[in-house]
């Protein structure tokens, strides 16, 4: 996936499959690493979901109607009341 693939997806919902089932995560932020000159420079997606269940960092399957299903290492990075933000880094 390239940064340009995700540019129009902010606000979209993804389905994240985890050992206990599935949950919806909403793409709330797209951060591009400006150090690289290539289009495929590193970038990250920040998704937000309900705090329960709180998932540990691990590889999870994410699904989106336009992108299909792909596996990505996801890390919880912030918790705000009853929601959690997860980050996926693309290099």
C-alpha positions, 0 to 999 in steps of 0.5 A: 500500500502506498500513501496515495492509496490511503489519501481518500480513506480518512473517516472510513471504517475498516473491519479488524479481525482479532482472536475474539471476533471482529471490530470496526476501526475508523481511520482518523489520521494519515501521517506521511514521513516527509523525509523520503522523496519516493511516493512510497515513503513511510507513512502511518494510519491512525485508527480509532475503536472502542476501548473494549476489547483493548487489543495488544500489539500484534498482526491483525487482518484489516478489511476495507471495501476498496482495499480488500483484506491485508495483514498489518502489525497494529500497535495501541498508541493512545486511549481517550476515555472509552476509545483507543487509537491504534497505529499501523506503519507502512514503509 
